[in-house]
Amino acid sequence: LARRPGDVPELARVAALEARLTGAGIVLGPLQALPAEPAERARTLRTLCTALRGIPLLTHGTVGWDPAWATDTPVVLTVPAPSPERQAARWRHALERAAGDGPFDGSISDSADGSISDSADGSISDSDGGSMSDSAGGSATG
């Protein structure tokens, strides 16, 4: 959108149509990738918000919401990054679901030479001797 501001009205129209037809919402971001000049960023977002009115719109980025961007005031939520322990738990859950065989036991090897391995204690090591642990202390070496 920052590189093709002239296409914003058409892109917004097509995105709105697709969202309405599928019952979906729109995820827009990162906001800092939009035009840097404040007036141009406001114009771009106003165009998008007008076209997407009535459609769930989620924006994300390091730039905070500016009330000049739309006539409706959004709900703004600050979401902290998950802790390393939480990220590890999410990965374990995703691997368990992907395997479909029950809980992930931690025993994987990525290649014939074992260049990436994961042990039952939750630590991951590679052929360079680097390792990472998802224990409560959360450590990484490499």
N, C-alpha and C positions, 0 to 999 in steps of 0.2 A: 504494500500500500504506500510506503514511503517513496518507492521508486516510480510508481505509476499513479500519482494522485488523480489524474484525469479519468482513470478507470474506476474510481471508488463508487460513484453512483450505480454503475452497471454491476459491479461485483456485489454491492450491497443488495441490489434488487434480486440477483440470482441466488445469493445466499439466503435471503428472506423467503423466496419462493421454495427453495429446497427444504428449508426448515419447516415451513408451513405444510408442505406436502408429506413430509416424513414425521411430523410431530416432534421434531428435534429442537435443540437450542443451538446457540453459536458460542464458540470459544474464541476470543479475540486476544491476541497478545504475542509476544510481550509488548506492552504499550510503549516502551522506550524505543521500539523499532519503528514506530510511526514517525511522521515528519517532526524534526526537532524544533522547528520554529513554532512558538506557542500558538499563534493565530492559525497557522496551517494545520497543526495538530487538532486544534479545537474545531476547525471547519471539517476536517476528515471525520472526526468522531461524531460530530453533530449529524453529518450526512448518514453515517452508519447507524447511529441510534434512531434517527427518524425512520429509516427504511426498515429497521428491525424492531420497531415498536410492537409490543405485544408478544414478542418471541423471547424466551429466556436467553439472556446475554451474560456470559461470564467473561470478564476481562482479567488479565494477570500481567504482572510486571513489577518493576521496582519504582515506577512512577505512580504517585497517588492520583486519585480521581479529582478532576477539576470540575466544579459545577457549571462552568461555561460550555462543557461538552454536550450537555443534553438538558431538555426541559424536565425530565424525571430525575429524581435523586435516587441513586442506587444504594443498596445495602453494601457497606464496605467492611470486609473482613480481612484482618491481617493474619496470615497463616505462617507460623514459624516453621522452619525446616525441621523434619523429624530427626530425632537423635540417631546416632549410628546403631544403637541397639534396636530401635524401632524399624530402621531400614532393613537390618538383618532379619528381623522377625517377618517383615513383609516379603522379603525374598524367599525365606523358608516356606511361608504360606503359599506363595506363587509356585514354587518348585513342587510342593506337595500336590497342589491342584493339577499342575501340568503332568505330573507322573501318573496321577489317578490311582496309585497303588497304596494310598495311605500315607502316613507320616514319612517325610524325607529323612533317610538315615544318615545322610552326610557322606556317603561313599560314591563319589563320582570321579572320573578321570576324563579329561578332555581329548587326549590323543593317545596314540599307541605308545609314545615314549613317556606318558604320564606328566607332560609339562605343566598341567594344572591339576591339582588334586584337592579334595576336600575331605577332612577327617571327621569322625563322629563327634569330636570335641568342639566342632564349629570353626576350626582354624582352616584357612586356605593357604596353600603354598604354591609357588611356581618354580620353574626350573632354574631361575636366577637366585633362589634362596630367599626371596621375599616372602613374607607371610603376613596374614591379617587374622585377627581374632575377633569374634563377635561376642566375647564374654562381657560381663558387666563392666569391666574396666575398659573395654574397647581399645585395642591397640593396633598399630600398623607399623610394619618395618619393611625395609626394602632396599 
